[in-house]
Amino acid sequence: MSNPILDPMKGNVDMSFNLLRKFLDRCPTEFWQRKWGKWPVWQQFYHMLSAVFLFNPLELKEPLPVSVSNDVQNLKVVGTNPISIEEMDSCLKIAFGHTTAYLDSLNDAELGKINEKVKTIMNIDWTHASTILMIVAHNLYHIGIFDAGLREMKLDGVF
């Protein structure tokens, strides 16, 4: 293993994105557009993906096919124009590719260096390792919310 710290982290990233894919594949439209907690599911999903782009220091190579206002994205107001599951699937693919490119740009030695983008935007000294962990943790947090909603509807969850 050439990067004994980074390489297993890639597996965690893949697992979190695969669970998101699984959720989109089994999410019924009535749940997708429903408020679960305080926010519609589609809005929480978009919020979660937006964090991937916020934390990733690489420039996005292709624009997202859809967008919402910053207030909707940051869960400050409830969105009123749902993004379809199909459109979100395109966003998910871009987010996964963007995250994979970020991981591929690193090695074990660089994991301990400060992510300057996060430092500039949020004034937090996150290393690249902590950035990757936050992406995975944020994905899994929302997956737990989505999974609970599916099970509440008597559907199979993603776990």
Secondary structure, 3 states (H helix, E strand, C coil): CCCCCHHHHHHHHHHHHHHHHHHHHHCCHHHHCCEECCEEHHHHHHHHHHHHHHHCCCCCCCCCCCCCCHHHHCCCCCCCCCCCHHHHHHHHHHHHHHHHHHHHCCCHHHHHCECHHHHHHHCCCCEHHHHHHHHHHHHHHHHHHHHHHHHHCCCCCCC
